[in-house]
Amino acid sequence: MTDQRPATTVKDPVCGMDVDPATAKHATEYQGQNDYFCSLMCRKAFEDNPGQYLGRQDAGPTASR
Ligand SMILES: [Zn+2]
């Protein structure tokens, strides 16, 4: 009965939660890529310091060794 499709979710880079882009209320574009967040708080944290949460290429200058 339940018509549940596996939603394509993305990870909230701040808290690691799964977020559905179709319903996400909080999103931002960074380096041409859309990132989605579970809450405004996560979005703000990300916008404050995107590099810290992406860790895709450059590790932040404050990466601990
Ligand atoms: Zn979050």
N, CA, C, O and the ligand as a Tripos MOL2 file, in Angstrom:
@<TRIPOS>MOLECULE
protein
  261   259    66     0     0
PROTEIN
NO_CHARGES

@<TRIPOS>ATOM
      1 N           0.8220   -1.2030    0.0000 N.3       1 MET1
      2 CA          0.0000    0.0000    0.0000 C.3       1 MET1
      3 C           0.8570    1.2530    0.0000 C.2       1 MET1
      4 O           0.6340    2.2090   -0.7440 O.2       1 MET1
      5 N           1.8230    1.1940    0.8550 N.am      2 THR2
      6 CA          2.6810    2.3760    0.8920 C.3       2 THR2
      7 C           3.5210    2.4620   -0.3680 C.2       2 THR2
      8 O           4.3390    1.5920   -0.6670 O.2       2 THR2
      9 N           3.2980    3.5040   -1.0660 N.am      3 ASP3
     10 CA          4.0690    3.6970   -2.2920 C.3       3 ASP3
     11 C           5.3420    4.4600   -1.9640 C.2       3 ASP3
     12 O           5.4810    5.6500   -2.2460 O.2       3 ASP3
     13 N           6.2460    3.7380   -1.3690 N.am      4 GLN4
     14 CA          7.4830    4.4150   -0.9600 C.3       4 GLN4
     15 C           8.6130    4.0940   -1.9160 C.2       4 GLN4
     16 O           9.0510    2.9490   -2.0340 O.2       4 GLN4
     17 N           9.0570    5.0970   -2.5730 N.am      5 ARG5
     18 CA         10.2280    4.9090   -3.4280 C.3       5 ARG5
     19 C          11.4660    5.2450   -2.6290 C.2       5 ARG5
     20 O          11.4350    6.0940   -1.7380 O.2       5 ARG5
     21 N          12.5210    4.5950   -2.9430 N.am      6 PRO6
     22 CA         13.7650    4.9810   -2.2860 C.3       6 PRO6
     23 C          14.1700    6.3730   -2.7470 C.2       6 PRO6
     24 O          14.5760    6.5800   -3.8900 O.2       6 PRO6
     25 N          14.0510    7.2930   -1.8510 N.am      7 ALA7
     26 CA         14.3800    8.6620   -2.2150 C.3       7 ALA7
     27 C          15.8790    8.8050   -2.4210 C.2       7 ALA7
     28 O          16.6930    8.1550   -1.7650 O.2       7 ALA7
     29 N          16.2010    9.6650   -3.3390 N.am      8 THR8
     30 CA         17.6140    9.9550   -3.5370 C.3       8 THR8
     31 C          18.0190   11.0050   -2.5260 C.2       8 THR8
     32 O          17.6780   12.1810   -2.6520 O.2       8 THR8
     33 N          18.7310   10.5720   -1.5500 N.am      9 THR9
     34 CA         19.1100   11.5090   -0.5100 C.3       9 THR9
     35 C          20.5820   11.8720   -0.6270 C.2       9 THR9
     36 O          21.4020   11.1450   -1.1880 O.2       9 THR9
     37 N          20.8560   13.0050   -0.0800 N.am     10 VAL10
     38 CA         22.2540   13.4380    0.0030 C.3      10 VAL10
     39 C          22.5740   13.6550    1.4780 C.2      10 VAL10
     40 O          21.6810   13.7620    2.3180 O.2      10 VAL10
     41 N          23.8330   13.7150    1.7620 N.am     11 LYS11
     42 CA         24.2020   13.8880    3.1520 C.3      11 LYS11
     43 C          24.3590   15.3610    3.5090 C.2      11 LYS11
     44 O          24.9920   16.1400    2.7970 O.2      11 LYS11
     45 N          23.7730   15.6960    4.6060 N.am     12 ASP12
     46 CA         24.0390   16.9970    5.1950 C.3      12 ASP12
     47 C          25.5110   17.0000    5.6200 C.2      12 ASP12
     48 O          25.9100   16.2480    6.5090 O.2      12 ASP12
     49 N          26.3140   17.8560    4.9730 N.am     13 PRO13
     50 CA         27.7550   17.7950    5.2440 C.3      13 PRO13
     51 C          28.1190   18.2020    6.6630 C.2      13 PRO13
     52 O          29.2140   17.9050    7.1400 O.2      13 PRO13
     53 N          27.2130   18.8730    7.3230 N.am     14 VAL14
     54 CA         27.5280   19.3590    8.6660 C.3      14 VAL14
     55 C          27.3030   18.2650    9.7080 C.2      14 VAL14
     56 O          28.1920   17.9760   10.5090 O.2      14 VAL14
     57 N          26.1290   17.6660    9.6980 N.am     15 CYS15
     58 CA         25.8150   16.6970   10.7460 C.3      15 CYS15
     59 C          25.7780   15.2690   10.2240 C.2      15 CYS15
     60 O          25.7100   14.3210   11.0070 O.2      15 CYS15
     61 N          25.8240   15.1090    8.9010 N.am     16 GLY16
     62 CA         25.8780   13.7660    8.3540 C.3      16 GLY16
     63 C          24.5220   13.1160    8.1580 C.2      16 GLY16
     64 O          24.4350   11.9470    7.7830 O.2      16 GLY16
     65 N          23.4700   13.8700    8.4120 N.am     17 MET17
     66 CA         22.1300   13.3330    8.2370 C.3      17 MET17
     67 C          21.8010   13.1820    6.7650 C.2      17 MET17
     68 O          22.3320   13.9080    5.9250 O.2      17 MET17
     69 N          20.9200   12.2340    6.4540 N.am     18 ASP18
     70 CA         20.4370   12.1050    5.0870 C.3      18 ASP18
     71 C          19.3510   13.1330    4.8380 C.2      18 ASP18
     72 O          18.4030   13.2560    5.6140 O.2      18 ASP18
     73 N          19.5000   13.8650    3.7530 N.am     19 VAL19
     74 CA         18.5290   14.8980    3.4240 C.3      19 VAL19
     75 C          18.0030   14.6460    2.0200 C.2      19 VAL19
     76 O          18.7660   14.3450    1.1020 O.2      19 VAL19
     77 N          16.7070   14.7700    1.8660 N.am     20 ASP20
     78 CA         16.1120   14.6050    0.5550 C.3      20 ASP20
     79 C          16.0480   15.9600   -0.1420 C.2      20 ASP20
     80 O          15.3460   16.8630    0.3130 O.2      20 ASP20
     81 N          16.7670   16.0980   -1.2240 N.am     21 PRO21
     82 CA         16.8010   17.4000   -1.9170 C.3      21 PRO21
     83 C          15.4290   17.8780   -2.3440 C.2      21 PRO21
     84 O          15.1920   19.0820   -2.4400 O.2      21 PRO21
     85 N          14.5240   16.9470   -2.6000 N.am     22 ALA22
     86 CA         13.1920   17.3130   -3.0670 C.3      22 ALA22
     87 C          12.4110   18.0440   -1.9870 C.2      22 ALA22
     88 O          11.5470   18.8700   -2.2840 O.2      22 ALA22
     89 N          12.7150   17.7400   -0.7490 N.am     23 THR23
     90 CA         11.9430   18.3370    0.3310 C.3      23 THR23
     91 C          12.7840   19.2190    1.2370 C.2      23 THR23
     92 O          12.2640   19.8610    2.1500 O.2      23 THR23
     93 N          14.0680   19.2470    0.9830 N.am     24 ALA24
     94 CA         14.9450   20.0240    1.8520 C.3      24 ALA24
     95 C          14.5830   21.4990    1.7790 C.2      24 ALA24
     96 O          14.4010   22.0670    0.7020 O.2      24 ALA24
     97 N          14.4860   22.0950    2.9480 N.am     25 LYS25
     98 CA         14.1440   23.5170    2.9800 C.3      25 LYS25
     99 C          15.3950   24.3750    2.9860 C.2      25 LYS25
    100 O          15.3560   25.5770    2.7220 O.2      25 LYS25
    101 N          16.4820   23.7330    3.2880 N.am     26 HIS26
    102 CA         17.7140   24.5080    3.4420 C.3      26 HIS26
    103 C          18.7760   23.9870    2.5020 C.2      26 HIS26
    104 O          19.2440   22.8540    2.6110 O.2      26 HIS26
    105 N          19.1400   24.8530    1.5770 N.am     27 ALA27
    106 CA         20.1550   24.4610    0.6140 C.3      27 ALA27
    107 C          21.0220   25.6570    0.2980 C.2      27 ALA27
    108 O          20.6020   26.8050    0.4430 O.2      27 ALA27
    109 N          22.2030   25.3830   -0.1230 N.am     28 THR28
    110 CA         23.0730   26.4520   -0.5610 C.3      28 THR28
    111 C          23.9180   25.9370   -1.7000 C.2      28 THR28
    112 O          24.1490   24.7360   -1.8460 O.2      28 THR28
    113 N          24.3730   26.8780   -2.5040 N.am     29 GLU29
    114 CA         25.2190   26.4650   -3.6120 C.3      29 GLU29
    115 C          26.6460   26.8560   -3.2980 C.2      29 GLU29
    116 O          26.9390   27.9860   -2.9070 O.2      29 GLU29
    117 N          27.5090   25.9000   -3.4800 N.am     30 TYR30
    118 CA         28.9110   26.1540   -3.1900 C.3      30 TYR30
    119 C          29.7440   25.5120   -4.2690 C.2      30 TYR30
    120 O          29.6360   24.3120   -4.5250 O.2      30 TYR30
    121 N          30.5700   26.3100   -4.8980 N.am     31 GLN31
    122 CA         31.4230   25.8390   -5.9810 C.3      31 GLN31
    123 C          30.6120   25.1030   -7.0400 C.2      31 GLN31
    124 O          31.0060   24.0440   -7.5270 O.2      31 GLN31
    125 N          29.4680   25.6940   -7.3820 N.am     32 GLY32
    126 CA         28.6500   25.1420   -8.4520 C.3      32 GLY32
    127 C          27.9140   23.8830   -8.0730 C.2      32 GLY32
    128 O          27.3170   23.2270   -8.9270 O.2      32 GLY32
    129 N          27.9480   23.5400   -6.8130 N.am     33 GLN33
    130 CA         27.2950   22.3130   -6.3750 C.3      33 GLN33
    131 C          26.3000   22.6430   -5.2770 C.2      33 GLN33
    132 O          26.5830   23.4490   -4.3900 O.2      33 GLN33
    133 N          25.1510   22.0240   -5.3400 N.am     34 ASN34
    134 CA         24.1530   22.2830   -4.3180 C.3      34 ASN34
    135 C          24.3600   21.3640   -3.1210 C.2      34 ASN34
    136 O          24.5480   20.1550   -3.2560 O.2      34 ASN34
    137 N          24.3200   21.9670   -1.9820 N.am     35 ASP35
    138 CA         24.4030   21.1850   -0.7550 C.3      35 ASP35
    139 C          23.1360   21.3970    0.0420 C.2      35 ASP35
    140 O          22.5870   22.4980    0.0710 O.2      35 ASP35
    141 N          22.6770   20.3530    0.6820 N.am     36 TYR36
    142 CA         21.4070   20.4100    1.3950 C.3      36 TYR36
    143 C          21.6110   20.1410    2.8720 C.2      36 TYR36
    144 O          22.5040   19.4030    3.2870 O.2      36 TYR36
    145 N          20.7430   20.7710    3.6440 N.am     37 PHE37
    146 CA         20.9120   20.7070    5.0910 C.3      37 PHE37
    147 C          19.5880   20.3940    5.7750 C.2      37 PHE37
    148 O          18.5090   20.6940    5.2640 O.2      37 PHE37
    149 N          19.7080   19.7810    6.9480 N.am     38 CYS38
    150 CA         18.5070   19.4040    7.6720 C.3      38 CYS38
    151 C          17.8960   20.6140    8.3510 C.2      38 CYS38
    152 O          16.7010   20.6320    8.6440 O.2      38 CYS38
    153 N          18.7110   21.6200    8.5990 N.am     39 SER39
    154 CA         18.2080   22.7600    9.3480 C.3      39 SER39
    155 C          18.9750   24.0150    8.9690 C.2      39 SER39
    156 O          20.0420   23.9690    8.3570 O.2      39 SER39
    157 N          18.3910   25.1270    9.3560 N.am     40 LEU40
    158 CA         19.0460   26.3960    9.0760 C.3      40 LEU40
    159 C          20.3730   26.4950    9.8190 C.2      40 LEU40
    160 O          21.3340   27.0930    9.3350 O.2      40 LEU40
    161 N          20.4030   25.9000   10.9950 N.am     41 MET41
    162 CA         21.6420   25.9380   11.7720 C.3      41 MET41
    163 C          22.7900   25.2730   11.0330 C.2      41 MET41
    164 O          23.9100   25.7830   10.9990 O.2      41 MET41
    165 N          22.4890   24.1290   10.4450 N.am     42 CYS42
    166 CA         23.5250   23.4120    9.7130 C.3      42 CYS42
    167 C          23.9600   24.2280    8.4980 C.2      42 CYS42
    168 O          25.1440   24.2830    8.1640 O.2      42 CYS42
    169 N          23.0010   24.8530    7.8510 N.am     43 ARG43
    170 CA         23.3340   25.6360    6.6820 C.3      43 ARG43
    171 C          24.2480   26.7970    7.0460 C.2      43 ARG43
    172 O          25.2200   27.0850    6.3480 O.2      43 ARG43
    173 N          23.9210   27.4530    8.1390 N.am     44 LYS44
    174 CA         24.7270   28.6000    8.5490 C.3      44 LYS44
    175 C          26.1350   28.1560    8.9260 C.2      44 LYS44
    176 O          27.1230   28.8150    8.6010 O.2      44 LYS44
    177 N          26.2020   27.0330    9.6140 N.am     45 ALA45
    178 CA         27.5100   26.5170    9.9990 C.3      45 ALA45
    179 C          28.3390   26.2240    8.7570 C.2      45 ALA45
    180 O          29.5410   26.4870    8.7150 O.2      45 ALA45
    181 N          27.6830   25.6820    7.7660 N.am     46 PHE46
    182 CA         28.3870   25.3630    6.5280 C.3      46 PHE46
    183 C          28.8520   26.6250    5.8250 C.2      46 PHE46
    184 O          29.9950   26.7120    5.3750 O.2      46 PHE46
    185 N          27.9550   27.6100    5.7310 N.am     47 GLU47
    186 CA         28.3030   28.8290    5.0230 C.3      47 GLU47
    187 C          29.4070   29.5890    5.7340 C.2      47 GLU47
    188 O          30.1710   30.3260    5.1110 O.2      47 GLU47
    189 N          29.4840   29.4030    7.0380 N.am     48 ASP48
    190 CA         30.5540   30.0420    7.7820 C.3      48 ASP48
    191 C          31.9160   29.4820    7.4060 C.2      48 ASP48
    192 O          32.9190   30.1950    7.3860 O.2      48 ASP48
    193 N          31.9270   28.2190    7.1160 N.am     49 ASN49
    194 CA         33.2080   27.5690    6.9080 C.3      49 ASN49
    195 C          33.0560   26.3190    6.0440 C.2      49 ASN49
    196 O          33.1980   25.1940    6.5230 O.2      49 ASN49
    197 N          32.7630   26.5400    4.7610 N.am     50 PRO50
    198 CA         32.4590   25.4040    3.8810 C.3      50 PRO50
    199 C          33.5890   24.3880    3.8120 C.2      50 PRO50
    200 O          33.3540   23.1790    3.8310 O.2      50 PRO50
    201 N          34.7960   24.8800    3.7320 N.am     51 GLY51
    202 CA         35.9280   23.9790    3.5690 C.3      51 GLY51
    203 C          36.0400   22.9670    4.6930 C.2      51 GLY51
    204 O          36.4900   21.8380    4.4970 O.2      51 GLY51
    205 N          35.6280   23.3910    5.8590 N.am     52 GLN52
    206 CA         35.7350   22.5130    7.0190 C.3      52 GLN52
    207 C          34.8460   21.2870    6.8730 C.2      52 GLN52
    208 O          35.1780   20.2040    7.3540 O.2      52 GLN52
    209 N          33.7020   21.4730    6.1980 N.am     53 TYR53
    210 CA         32.7480   20.3920    6.1310 C.3      53 TYR53
    211 C          32.8800   19.5660    4.8560 C.2      53 TYR53
    212 O          32.4890   18.4000    4.8170 O.2      53 TYR53
    213 N          33.4280   20.1750    3.8280 N.am     54 LEU54
    214 CA         33.5450   19.4270    2.5940 C.3      54 LEU54
    215 C          34.7100   18.4530    2.6470 C.2      54 LEU54
    216 O          34.5500   17.2560    2.4080 O.2      54 LEU54
    217 N          35.8620   18.9750    2.9590 N.am     55 GLY55
    218 CA         37.0360   18.1200    3.0120 C.3      55 GLY55
    219 C          37.2040   17.3310    1.7350 C.2      55 GLY55
    220 O          37.7360   16.2210    1.7480 O.2      55 GLY55
    221 N          36.7530   17.8980    0.6360 N.am     56 ARG56
    222 CA         36.8310   17.1410   -0.6120 C.3      56 ARG56
    223 C          38.2370   17.1870   -1.1670 C.2      56 ARG56
    224 O          38.8610   16.1530   -1.4030 O.2      56 ARG56
    225 N          38.7230   18.3850   -1.3710 N.am     57 GLN57
    226 CA         40.0790   18.4780   -1.9010 C.3      57 GLN57
    227 C          41.0240   19.0310   -0.8460 C.2      57 GLN57
    228 O          41.8080   18.3050   -0.2340 O.2      57 GLN57
    229 N          40.9210   20.3400   -0.6570 N.am     58 ASP58
    230 CA         41.8570   20.9440    0.2760 C.3      58 ASP58
    231 C          41.4350   20.6670    1.7090 C.2      58 ASP58
    232 O          40.3020   20.9410    2.1050 O.2      58 ASP58
    233 N          42.3310   20.1430    2.4480 N.am     59 ALA59
    234 CA         42.0700   20.0680    3.8800 C.3      59 ALA59
    235 C          42.2040   21.4680    4.4230 C.2      59 ALA59
    236 O          43.0340   22.2490    3.9600 O.2      59 ALA59
    237 N          41.3910   21.7810    5.3990 N.am     60 GLY60
    238 CA         41.4310   23.1220    5.9610 C.3      60 GLY60
    239 C          42.7970   23.4210    6.5400 C.2      60 GLY60
    240 O          43.5660   22.5180    6.8710 O.2      60 GLY60
    241 N          43.0820   24.7040    6.6550 N.am     61 PRO61
    242 CA         44.3820   25.1160    7.2090 C.3      61 PRO61
    243 C          44.5400   24.6960    8.6610 C.2      61 PRO61
    244 O          45.6470   24.6580    9.1970 O.2      61 PRO61
    245 N          43.4220   24.3860    9.2790 N.am     62 THR62
    246 CA         43.4920   24.0310   10.6880 C.3      62 THR62
    247 C          43.4290   22.5180   10.8900 C.2      62 THR62
    248 O          43.1780   22.0370   11.9950 O.2      62 THR62
    249 N          43.6570   21.7810    9.8140 N.am     63 ALA63
    250 CA         43.6230   20.3280    9.9510 C.3      63 ALA63
    251 C          44.6580   19.8810   10.9710 C.2      63 ALA63
    252 O          45.8280   20.2570   10.9020 O.2      63 ALA63
    253 N          44.2180   19.0980   11.8850 N.am     64 SER64
    254 CA         45.1430   18.6830   12.9360 C.3      64 SER64
    255 C          46.0170   17.5330   12.4550 C.2      64 SER64
    256 O          45.5540   16.6160   11.7770 O.2      64 SER64
    257 N          47.2280   17.6010   12.8050 N.am     65 ARG65
    258 CA         48.1550   16.5560   12.4170 C.3      65 ARG65
    259 C          48.6150   15.7820   13.6260 C.2      65 ARG65
    260 O          49.4080   14.8500   13.4970 O.2      65 ARG65
    261 ZN         22.2130   18.8970    9.7570 Zn       66 ZN66
@<TRIPOS>BOND
     1     1     2 1
     2     2     3 1
     3     3     4 2
     4     3     5 am
     5     5     6 1
     6     6     7 1
     7     7     8 2
     8     7     9 am
     9     9    10 1
    10    10    11 1
    11    11    12 2
    12    11    13 am
    13    13    14 1
    14    14    15 1
    15    15    16 2
    16    15    17 am
    17    17    18 1
    18    18    19 1
    19    19    20 2
    20    19    21 am
    21    21    22 1
    22    22    23 1
    23    23    24 2
    24    23    25 am
    25    25    26 1
    26    26    27 1
    27    27    28 2
    28    27    29 am
    29    29    30 1
    30    30    31 1
    31    31    32 2
    32    31    33 am
    33    33    34 1
    34    34    35 1
    35    35    36 2
    36    35    37 am
    37    37    38 1
    38    38    39 1
    39    39    40 2
    40    39    41 am
    41    41    42 1
    42    42    43 1
    43    43    44 2
    44    43    45 am
    45    45    46 1
    46    46    47 1
    47    47    48 2
    48    47    49 am
    49    49    50 1
    50    50    51 1
    51    51    52 2
    52    51    53 am
    53    53    54 1
    54    54    55 1
    55    55    56 2
    56    55    57 am
    57    57    58 1
    58    58    59 1
    59    59    60 2
    60    59    61 am
    61    61    62 1
    62    62    63 1
    63    63    64 2
    64    63    65 am
    65    65    66 1
    66    66    67 1
    67    67    68 2
    68    67    69 am
    69    69    70 1
    70    70    71 1
    71    71    72 2
    72    71    73 am
    73    73    74 1
    74    74    75 1
    75    75    76 2
    76    75    77 am
    77    77    78 1
    78    78    79 1
    79    79    80 2
    80    79    81 am
    81    81    82 1
    82    82    83 1
    83    83    84 2
    84    83    85 am
    85    85    86 1
    86    86    87 1
    87    87    88 2
    88    87    89 am
    89    89    90 1
    90    90    91 1
    91    91    92 2
    92    91    93 am
    93    93    94 1
    94    94    95 1
    95    95    96 2
    96    95    97 am
    97    97    98 1
    98    98    99 1
    99    99   100 2
   100    99   101 am
   101   101   102 1
   102   102   103 1
   103   103   104 2
   104   103   105 am
   105   105   106 1
   106   106   107 1
   107   107   108 2
   108   107   109 am
   109   109   110 1
   110   110   111 1
   111   111   112 2
   112   111   113 am
   113   113   114 1
   114   114   115 1
   115   115   116 2
   116   115   117 am
   117   117   118 1
   118   118   119 1
   119   119   120 2
   120   119   121 am
   121   121   122 1
   122   122   123 1
   123   123   124 2
   124   123   125 am
   125   125   126 1
   126   126   127 1
   127   127   128 2
   128   127   129 am
   129   129   130 1
   130   130   131 1
   131   131   132 2
   132   131   133 am
   133   133   134 1
   134   134   135 1
   135   135   136 2
   136   135   137 am
   137   137   138 1
   138   138   139 1
   139   139   140 2
   140   139   141 am
   141   141   142 1
   142   142   143 1
   143   143   144 2
   144   143   145 am
   145   145   146 1
   146   146   147 1
   147   147   148 2
   148   147   149 am
   149   149   150 1
   150   150   151 1
   151   151   152 2
   152   151   153 am
   153   153   154 1
   154   154   155 1
   155   155   156 2
   156   155   157 am
   157   157   158 1
   158   158   159 1
   159   159   160 2
   160   159   161 am
   161   161   162 1
   162   162   163 1
   163   163   164 2
   164   163   165 am
   165   165   166 1
   166   166   167 1
   167   167   168 2
   168   167   169 am
   169   169   170 1
   170   170   171 1
   171   171   172 2
   172   171   173 am
   173   173   174 1
   174   174   175 1
   175   175   176 2
   176   175   177 am
   177   177   178 1
   178   178   179 1
   179   179   180 2
   180   179   181 am
   181   181   182 1
   182   182   183 1
   183   183   184 2
   184   183   185 am
   185   185   186 1
   186   186   187 1
   187   187   188 2
   188   187   189 am
   189   189   190 1
   190   190   191 1
   191   191   192 2
   192   191   193 am
   193   193   194 1
   194   194   195 1
   195   195   196 2
   196   195   197 am
   197   197   198 1
   198   198   199 1
   199   199   200 2
   200   199   201 am
   201   201   202 1
   202   202   203 1
   203   203   204 2
   204   203   205 am
   205   205   206 1
   206   206   207 1
   207   207   208 2
   208   207   209 am
   209   209   210 1
   210   210   211 1
   211   211   212 2
   212   211   213 am
   213   213   214 1
   214   214   215 1
   215   215   216 2
   216   215   217 am
   217   217   218 1
   218   218   219 1
   219   219   220 2
   220   219   221 am
   221   221   222 1
   222   222   223 1
   223   223   224 2
   224   223   225 am
   225   225   226 1
   226   226   227 1
   227   227   228 2
   228   227   229 am
   229   229   230 1
   230   230   231 1
   231   231   232 2
   232   231   233 am
   233   233   234 1
   234   234   235 1
   235   235   236 2
   236   235   237 am
   237   237   238 1
   238   238   239 1
   239   239   240 2
   240   239   241 am
   241   241   242 1
   242   242   243 1
   243   243   244 2
   244   243   245 am
   245   245   246 1
   246   246   247 1
   247   247   248 2
   248   247   249 am
   249   249   250 1
   250   250   251 1
   251   251   252 2
   252   251   253 am
   253   253   254 1
   254   254   255 1
   255   255   256 2
   256   255   257 am
   257   257   258 1
   258   258   259 1
   259   259   260 2
@<TRIPOS>SUBSTRUCTURE
     1 MET1         2 RESIDUE 1 A MET
     2 THR2         6 RESIDUE 1 A THR
     3 ASP3        10 RESIDUE 1 A ASP
     4 GLN4        14 RESIDUE 1 A GLN
     5 ARG5        18 RESIDUE 1 A ARG
     6 PRO6        22 RESIDUE 1 A PRO
     7 ALA7        26 RESIDUE 1 A ALA
     8 THR8        30 RESIDUE 1 A THR
     9 THR9        34 RESIDUE 1 A THR
    10 VAL10       38 RESIDUE 1 A VAL
    11 LYS11       42 RESIDUE 1 A LYS
    12 ASP12       46 RESIDUE 1 A ASP
    13 PRO13       50 RESIDUE 1 A PRO
    14 VAL14       54 RESIDUE 1 A VAL
    15 CYS15       58 RESIDUE 1 A CYS
    16 GLY16       62 RESIDUE 1 A GLY
    17 MET17       66 RESIDUE 1 A MET
    18 ASP18       70 RESIDUE 1 A ASP
    19 VAL19       74 RESIDUE 1 A VAL
    20 ASP20       78 RESIDUE 1 A ASP
    21 PRO21       82 RESIDUE 1 A PRO
    22 ALA22       86 RESIDUE 1 A ALA
    23 THR23       90 RESIDUE 1 A THR
    24 ALA24       94 RESIDUE 1 A ALA
    25 LYS25       98 RESIDUE 1 A LYS
    26 HIS26      102 RESIDUE 1 A HIS
    27 ALA27      106 RESIDUE 1 A ALA
    28 THR28      110 RESIDUE 1 A THR
    29 GLU29      114 RESIDUE 1 A GLU
    30 TYR30      118 RESIDUE 1 A TYR
    31 GLN31      122 RESIDUE 1 A GLN
    32 GLY32      126 RESIDUE 1 A GLY
    33 GLN33      130 RESIDUE 1 A GLN
    34 ASN34      134 RESIDUE 1 A ASN
    35 ASP35      138 RESIDUE 1 A ASP
    36 TYR36      142 RESIDUE 1 A TYR
    37 PHE37      146 RESIDUE 1 A PHE
    38 CYS38      150 RESIDUE 1 A CYS
    39 SER39      154 RESIDUE 1 A SER
    40 LEU40      158 RESIDUE 1 A LEU
    41 MET41      162 RESIDUE 1 A MET
    42 CYS42      166 RESIDUE 1 A CYS
    43 ARG43      170 RESIDUE 1 A ARG
    44 LYS44      174 RESIDUE 1 A LYS
    45 ALA45      178 RESIDUE 1 A ALA
    46 PHE46      182 RESIDUE 1 A PHE
    47 GLU47      186 RESIDUE 1 A GLU
    48 ASP48      190 RESIDUE 1 A ASP
    49 ASN49      194 RESIDUE 1 A ASN
    50 PRO50      198 RESIDUE 1 A PRO
    51 GLY51      202 RESIDUE 1 A GLY
    52 GLN52      206 RESIDUE 1 A GLN
    53 TYR53      210 RESIDUE 1 A TYR
    54 LEU54      214 RESIDUE 1 A LEU
    55 GLY55      218 RESIDUE 1 A GLY
    56 ARG56      222 RESIDUE 1 A ARG
    57 GLN57      226 RESIDUE 1 A GLN
    58 ASP58      230 RESIDUE 1 A ASP
    59 ALA59      234 RESIDUE 1 A ALA
    60 GLY60      238 RESIDUE 1 A GLY
    61 PRO61      242 RESIDUE 1 A PRO
    62 THR62      246 RESIDUE 1 A THR
    63 ALA63      250 RESIDUE 1 A ALA
    64 SER64      254 RESIDUE 1 A SER
    65 ARG65      258 RESIDUE 1 A ARG
    66 ZN66       261 GROUP 0 **** ****
